[in-house]
Amino acid sequence: MIKKIFILPIRFYQIFISPMLGKNCRFQPTCSRYMIEAIEEWGPLKGIYLGLRRISKCHPWGPHGHDPVPKKQDNP
């Protein structure tokens, strides 16, 4: 439930704001999709941290390409 509260504004951005801005993302998955996946994988605190860290790399001199969300390690 708490995860959905943090994901809701990102979904709003994806549906209503992002289409007006055009396709400008340097990464795959997009930064908004990355943040949703990070929140789902790591929870709100670390997920938002990972998402903001990813957004900070999104500039003309930054990297680009495939950059998936790191997965939690399964401890046997």
C-alpha positions as CSV (number, residue, x, y, z in Angstrom):
1,M,0.0,0.0,0.0
2,I,2.8,2.5,0.9
3,K,4.6,1.7,-2.3
4,K,1.5,2.6,-4.3
5,I,1.4,6.0,-2.6
6,F,4.9,6.7,-3.9
7,I,4.3,5.3,-7.3
8,L,1.1,7.2,-8.0
9,P,2.8,10.6,-8.7
10,I,5.2,8.9,-11.1
11,R,2.3,7.3,-13.0
12,F,0.7,10.7,-13.2
13,Y,3.9,12.0,-14.7
14,Q,4.0,9.1,-17.2
15,I,0.4,9.6,-18.3
16,F,-0.1,13.3,-18.4
17,I,3.3,15.1,-18.5
18,S,5.8,12.8,-20.2
19,P,3.8,12.7,-23.5
20,M,4.0,16.5,-23.8
21,L,7.8,16.4,-23.4
22,G,8.5,13.8,-26.1
23,K,11.0,11.0,-26.1
24,N,14.2,12.4,-24.5
25,C,15.4,9.7,-22.2
26,R,18.9,8.5,-22.5
27,F,18.4,5.2,-20.7
28,Q,16.4,2.0,-21.1
29,P,14.2,1.6,-19.1
30,T,13.1,5.3,-18.8
31,C,13.9,7.1,-15.6
32,S,10.3,7.1,-14.5
33,R,9.9,3.3,-15.2
34,Y,13.3,2.8,-13.4
35,M,12.0,4.6,-10.3
36,I,8.8,2.5,-10.2
37,E,10.8,-0.7,-10.6
38,A,13.3,0.4,-7.9
39,I,10.4,1.2,-5.4
40,E,8.8,-2.2,-6.1
41,E,12.1,-4.0,-5.7
42,W,13.7,-2.1,-2.8
43,G,10.8,-0.2,-1.1
44,P,10.1,3.5,-1.0
45,L,13.3,4.8,0.7
46,K,16.0,3.0,-1.2
47,G,13.8,3.0,-4.4
48,I,13.5,6.8,-4.4
49,Y,17.2,7.1,-3.7
50,L,18.1,4.9,-6.6
51,G,15.7,6.7,-8.9
52,L,17.0,10.1,-8.0
53,R,20.6,8.9,-8.4
54,R,19.6,7.7,-11.9
55,I,17.9,11.0,-12.8
56,S,21.1,12.8,-11.7
57,K,23.0,11.0,-14.5
58,C,20.5,12.1,-17.1
59,H,22.3,15.0,-18.7
60,P,24.1,15.6,-22.1
61,W,27.5,14.5,-20.7
62,G,26.2,11.5,-18.8
63,P,26.1,7.9,-19.7
64,H,23.3,6.3,-21.8
65,G,22.0,2.8,-22.7
66,H,20.6,-0.1,-20.8
67,D,20.7,0.5,-17.0
68,P,18.4,-2.0,-15.1
69,V,17.5,-1.7,-11.4
70,P,19.8,-3.7,-9.3
71,K,18.1,-6.8,-7.9
72,K,18.2,-7.9,-4.3
73,Q,20.5,-10.8,-3.6
74,D,18.7,-14.0,-2.5
75,N,20.3,-15.3,0.7
76,P,20.1,-19.1,0.9
